[in-house]
Structure formats: C-alpha cells, structure tokens
Amino acid sequence: MNKKEFVKAFAPATVANVCCGFDVLGFALEQPGDEVWALKTHEPGIVISAIEGITGLSADPEENVIGVVAQKMLTDLQVEHGLELQLHKGMPVGSGLGSSAASSAAAAFAVNEVLGQPFTTAELVTYAMEGERKASGSAHADNVAPSLLGGFVLVRDYEPLDLVPLGVPAALYCTIVYPQIELKTSLARSILKKEIPLKKSIRQWGNLAALMAGLLRADYGLIGRSLHDEIFEPERSVLIPLFKQAKEAALSSGALGCGISGSGPSIFALSASEETAEQVKVAFEKVYAESGIALKTYVSQVPEQGARLVEQSILQTAQA
Ligand code: HSE
C-alpha cells in the first residue's frame, strides 16, 4: 500500500434541501469548492498552519471545522502522530452553498487519504457531520453527503445513517445566485416553527417522493412539478433580499423550479438545458442589477463525483 504523507483534497459546494427535502436531500455542484491540505507530522495533535481565500476564520483546531473533523478521526483510530492542515476556502461562509460542509468533507477526505484510507465513504460522512455540528449546532448530512459522494444524495434516516445516492439526469443544470449577505445557518434554523400542519406535510412528502421518481426517470416535467416548499421557504425567504422577484424571473426564463439553496441567502434554479440555465443566470443578474447588492452567479451541472484528491506526495511505499 502506498503511504501518502501529504495530500490535497477538493470538496464541492452543495445545494441542500432542494425545496421539498429539508435536511434529507442535497446535490453537488462542480464549483465552487474548498481544498484541504493534510500533512502527517511526528508530533501528536493538530495544527492548522494556514487559511487562505477568506479572513476571519479561526485557526484553532478546536474551533475550525477541519480541526474538529480531523481530531475525531485521529482519536477514533488512536494514532500517535499528528497532522498539519491547511484550508483554502473557495467560497464564503454563510452563503447557503454548504461552505462549512465543503471544508468538513475536504478535511475528512484528505485525512482519510493521509491515514491510508481506513474509513469508508459512509464513515467519512459521519465525520464530516461533526464539522456541521460545530458550525451550526446541527449534525445534518444533506450538504456533507453530496459533497463527499457527488450527485444527488437522499438521507433516508439519521439513526443509523442511511444514505441513498441517486442518479443525475444528464441534461440537468443548476443556476445559483448568491446575493452577498451573510446568513448564518444557526439563525435560519432558529426561526423555523417546530410544528408542521398535516396538510402542508402531505404536500411536502408527495413532492419529495415525486422528485425522487423524477430524478430516477430523468422526467424533467415531474422534477419541475415537485420543486415546491410550502413549509420552510415562506419562513426563510423574508431573510433573502429580492427572493420573490428572483424566483419569478427564474421560472419565467424557463427554469424547472427554483428555491432557497440550503439555508440561504443563495438561490438555486434547476433547468433542463445549459442554455436555459444561462438564461436564468442573466435573469437573476437583472433582478439584482440596481439593488446595490454584490452578487456571484454560477452555472453548473451536477457532477457524479464529489470530493477528490487534487495532489499527493508518496514518500514511502510498502507492500500491502
Ligand atoms: N438542511 C440545512 C438547513 C442545510 O436548511 O438548515 C443548511 O446547511
């Protein structure tokens, strides 16, 4: 087995909830994403020696999600050596694009590689969920699972974790608009009502089940009819400037559906062609043009692959 002493891993941004799948459904984007470098050290413990691409994140391994994830993996394996980690953020925090999840997933992936792959992908998801617990107080998997596995991933249950990777219809494209205000997931979760009326619940699980069928059959009409959220979107969309206008613009430009990406403020729209997805991007930009709000937009397919190795150095080779 090759012993990797240094690795660099990439994990992509993700769209969680996908309208009707609150906390149980998400999909990966091609870009943006985060990179984590992991280097084996002789001294025990974890050191985060650099954070690039963003300011204001703590380099304390007990505070930064990459340190939390890596420490739990080292502790569970009872290894004696330590790790030096570096984080390169490709997206801001509080964007609704699974920023903390991408860092956590990249950390879990990189550390697993440097340790000789002792963990399964499903186990990496549970480690990355510890980063989510640290970041938002809730260990949800709907961002970390697609960030690690790629594609669409359904979380059938949390106890125990039961992940269902789903197919990706070939012509499906996602457009993202990120109005650059910070919206903390913890805040966006704290405003949610704890009880859901039966009538709305019935509609939600009808839509979620139909969305699964639509994805598996590549039935774009069914996907479009299923992308609704009458429970959380009304409560959260008030926190997102021009949400209603952006959604209307996406739908009139031909998007199959549109909703809040994760806990916002990013908004996503799914389309059945790249051309439509580009038109939706233009429509989003028009909506925000005179608002004075800085924007980032992305058009992406849903990649089948999630976290991956970007670079490695193999300093020692031994027989398995
Ligand atoms: N399912 C989570 C939420 C995703 O909506 O709060 C955000 O990370």
Residues whose N, C-alpha, C, O or C-beta is under 5 A from the ligand:
A	BS01	HSE	A16 F22 D23 H140 D142 T185 R189 G262 S263
